[in-house]
Amino acid sequence: MTKTYNISRRGSRTNPHDLPFDFVFEWFNGTEEIGIVCSLHAAIELEKEFKKFGYKIREFGIDDCRYKDASV
C-alpha cells in the first residue's frame, strides 16, 4: 500500500483561537492514519521530511498553494 500524506486547513480563517495552529497534517503509513494539528510552517517542514521518506501527496500539498478546507 502507498504511504501518503495530506495537509488541510481547519477551523475559521478569521477566528484568532484557531491561529497559529490552523492546519492538520495527516499521513497514512500503510496500516494506520495519523494526524496532528500544526502551524503552516510546521506543515511545510513536515511535507519536506515526508517526501524524503517516499510519501506521496494525497489531495493537495503546500507546493500546490491550495488547501482542502477541513471546516467545510
LINLINFEN-V96247 format. One line per field, one symbol per residue. phi: phi as a letter, one per 20 degrees, with the letter a starting at -180 (. if undefined). burial: # if it has 9 or more other ideal C-beta (glycine too) atoms within 8 Angstrom, else .. A space follows every 10 residues. Layout:
phi: ???
burial: ???
This chain:
phi: .feccbcced mefdeffeee edccddbdeo cbdcbcebef gfffffggff ffenfdfdmd dgfelccfef ee
burial: ..######## #......#.. .#######.. .......##. .###.##..# ....#.#..# #......#.# ..
